[in-house]
Amino acid sequence: MGVDPGLTRCGFGMVDTGRGRVVVPVAVDVIRTPTDLDLAGRLLLISDAAEDWLDRYKPDVVAVERVFSQNNVRTAMGTAQAGGVVALSAARRGIPVMFHTPSQVKSAVTGNGNADKKQMTAMVTRILGLDTPPKPADAADALALAICHCWRAPMLARLAAAEAAAEEQKRRYEQRLRDQVAARKAGTR
């Protein structure tokens, strides 16, 4: 499940994946919160929507756009708060949450980390075999996040396994050194 967090509009996209790069659309929606509602009320609406999606679609993982940098601090705060509410809802259900930067998503979906919204929407439409582009852009972005994670997850898993293997090898090497030092000390006494 991909989530394009935002306080005014929060995009949710669900895809299924098979072997390779096959990705099938399941659902997409954008939750809008009234701007005249206080912050807590808006976050509650986003939380309710996230919980509904999590309970209905039961995703294996939730991919959320990481707030990287925005010129408008207020917008960045709202985006981060909305993303946090979704992450908390997933965590309460034991669903892993992964964060991807906009450039990671753009690169995974279009091959260009600087792709614009039009390029992103066109590629999401093509990858998912949709008849019409998802609208608004938040819907396309949520689906792009889901696609990005499906395609990046195997690489991330291999990287984590390699790091764990390297750490285990380091631990064994250090233990062997300690054993050699202890054996030398025992032999000199």
KASULJO-V557837 format. One record per residue. N is the residue number from 1. RES is the residue in three letters. NEAR is the number of other C-alpha atoms within 12 Angstrom. Layout:
BEGIN
n: [N N]
res: [RES RES]
near: [NEAR NEAR]
END
This chain:
BEGIN
n: [1 2 3 4 5 6 7 8 9 10 11 12 13 14 15 16 17 18 19 20 21 22 23 24 25 26 27 28 29 30 31 32 33 34 35 36 37 38 39 40 41 42 43 44 45 46 47 48 49 50 51 52 53 54 55 56 57 58 59 60 61 62 63 64 65 66 67 68 69 70 71 72 73 74 75 76 77 78 79 80 81 82 83 84 85 86 87 88 89 90 91 92 93 94 95 96 97 98 99 100 101 102 103 104 105 106 107 108 109 110 111 112 113 114 115 116 117 118 119 120 121 122 123 124 125 126 127 128 129 130 131 132 133 134 135 136 137 138 139 140 141 142 143 144 145 146 147 148 149 150 151 152 153 154 155 156 157 158 159 160 161 162 163 164 165 166 167 168 169 170 171 172 173 174 175 176 177 178 179 180 181 182 183 184 185 186 187 188 189]
res: [MET GLY VAL ASP PRO GLY LEU THR ARG CYS GLY PHE GLY MET VAL ASP THR GLY ARG GLY ARG VAL VAL VAL PRO VAL ALA VAL ASP VAL ILE ARG THR PRO THR ASP LEU ASP LEU ALA GLY ARG LEU LEU LEU ILE SER ASP ALA ALA GLU ASP TRP LEU ASP ARG TYR LYS PRO ASP VAL VAL ALA VAL GLU ARG VAL PHE SER GLN ASN ASN VAL ARG THR ALA MET GLY THR ALA GLN ALA GLY GLY VAL VAL ALA LEU SER ALA ALA ARG ARG GLY ILE PRO VAL MET PHE HIS THR PRO SER GLN VAL LYS SER ALA VAL THR GLY ASN GLY ASN ALA ASP LYS LYS GLN MET THR ALA MET VAL THR ARG ILE LEU GLY LEU ASP THR PRO PRO LYS PRO ALA ASP ALA ALA ASP ALA LEU ALA LEU ALA ILE CYS HIS CYS TRP ARG ALA PRO MET LEU ALA ARG LEU ALA ALA ALA GLU ALA ALA ALA GLU GLU GLN LYS ARG ARG TYR GLU GLN ARG LEU ARG ASP GLN VAL ALA ALA ARG LYS ALA GLY THR ARG]
near: [50 51 56 50 48 42 39 31 33 43 44 50 44 42 37 28 26 13 11 14 21 18 29 27 32 25 27 35 31 34 33 26 28 18 16 12 15 15 22 19 18 28 35 26 28 40 32 23 31 43 27 21 31 33 19 14 25 22 33 26 33 46 45 47 44 31 27 20 17 15 10 12 13 16 20 22 23 30 34 29 31 43 39 33 32 46 35 26 29 35 21 17 22 17 23 24 33 30 34 35 25 34 28 29 41 35 26 31 40 29 17 18 19 19 22 22 28 20 24 38 32 28 32 40 29 25 29 32 18 22 12 15 26 33 26 24 31 34 37 46 51 47 53 54 49 50 48 49 43 37 29 26 28 17 16 18 15 13 14 14 14 14 14 14 14 14 14 14 14 14 14 14 14 14 14 14 14 14 14 14 14 14 13 12 11 10 9 8 7]
END
